[in-house]
Amino acid sequence: MLGGPDVTVVKVDPDMLRAMSGSLGAIAREVEALGGRRSFDNAGLAVEGSDTAAACRDAGDILASALGVAASRIDEMAFIAGDGAENYDVVDTTFASQLSAMGQM
């Protein structure tokens, strides 16, 4: 530990964060592709005009909304991982440059 009990040194692998970001982004696209409304279209058409058809439309809307929220949250995690990787590289590079600029001690 550096800097007292509240500060812990964490080693970060930016390439792993980038890979995680890419994987999470792909998963978010897969979740979005699951659809929602489309899942219930055929069932609703089979019983068109009935209360069941209306329930199918409602269920499809609810499922589409839930999948959209899930995909959005996964996208947010992908962004955080990717941004963390990029910011870590910038901070690490800046830190190294600043140390080099100090010259010999």
C-alpha positions in Angstrom: 0.0 0.0 0.0 1.1 3.5 -0.8 -0.2 6.7 0.8 -1.8 5.3 3.9 -4.6 2.8 4.6 -7.1 4.3 2.2 -5.0 4.1 -1.0 -4.2 0.9 -2.7 -2.1 0.4 -5.8 -4.0 -1.4 -8.6 -2.2 -2.8 -11.6 -4.3 -2.3 -14.8 -3.9 -4.1 -18.1 -5.3 -1.6 -20.6 -5.4 -4.3 -23.3 -7.6 -6.5 -21.1 -9.9 -3.5 -20.5 -10.1 -2.9 -24.3 -10.9 -6.6 -24.9 -13.6 -6.5 -22.1 -15.0 -3.4 -23.7 -15.2 -5.1 -27.1 -16.8 -8.2 -25.7 -19.4 -6.2 -23.7 -20.2 -4.1 -26.8 -20.8 -7.3 -28.8 -23.0 -8.7 -26.0 -25.1 -5.5 -25.9 -25.7 -5.8 -29.7 -26.8 -9.4 -29.2 -29.2 -8.4 -26.5 -30.7 -5.7 -28.7 -31.0 -8.2 -31.6 -33.2 -10.5 -29.4 -36.0 -8.1 -30.3 -39.1 -8.0 -28.1 -42.1 -7.0 -30.0 -41.1 -9.4 -32.8 -41.1 -12.3 -30.4 -44.8 -11.9 -29.9 -45.9 -10.9 -33.4 -46.8 -14.3 -34.6 -48.6 -15.2 -31.4 -50.7 -12.0 -31.7 -51.5 -12.6 -35.3 -52.7 -16.1 -34.6 -55.3 -14.7 -32.2 -55.9 -11.3 -33.8 -58.8 -9.4 -32.4 -58.8 -11.1 -29.0 -57.6 -10.0 -25.6 -54.7 -12.4 -26.0 -53.5 -10.5 -29.1 -53.6 -7.2 -27.1 -51.7 -9.0 -24.3 -49.1 -10.2 -26.8 -48.6 -6.6 -28.0 -48.2 -5.4 -24.4 -45.8 -8.2 -23.5 -43.7 -7.5 -26.6 -43.5 -3.8 -25.7 -42.4 -4.7 -22.2 -39.9 -7.2 -23.4 -38.5 -4.7 -25.9 -38.1 -2.1 -23.2 -36.4 -4.5 -20.8 -34.0 -5.7 -23.5 -33.3 -2.0 -24.4 -32.5 -1.2 -20.8 -30.2 -4.3 -20.4 -28.4 -3.5 -23.6 -27.9 0.1 -22.5 -26.4 -0.9 -19.2 -24.1 -3.4 -20.9 -23.1 -0.6 -23.3 -22.3 1.7 -20.4 -20.1 -1.0 -18.8 -18.3 -1.3 -22.2 -17.8 2.4 -22.4 -16.4 2.5 -18.8 -14.0 -0.3 -19.5 -12.8 1.2 -22.8 -12.6 4.7 -21.4 -10.6 3.3 -18.4 -8.2 1.7 -20.8 -7.7 4.9 -22.8 -7.4 7.1 -19.7 -5.0 4.7 -18.1 -2.7 4.8 -21.1 -2.8 8.6 -21.2 -2.1 8.9 -17.5 0.6 6.3 -17.6 2.3 7.9 -20.7 2.0 11.4 -19.2 3.5 10.2 -15.9 6.4 8.5 -17.7 7.0 11.7 -19.7 7.0 13.8 -16.7 9.5 11.6 -14.9 11.8 11.6 -17.9 11.6 15.4 -18.1 12.9 15.6 -14.6 16.2 14.3 -15.8 18.8 12.5 -13.7 18.6 12.8 -9.9 
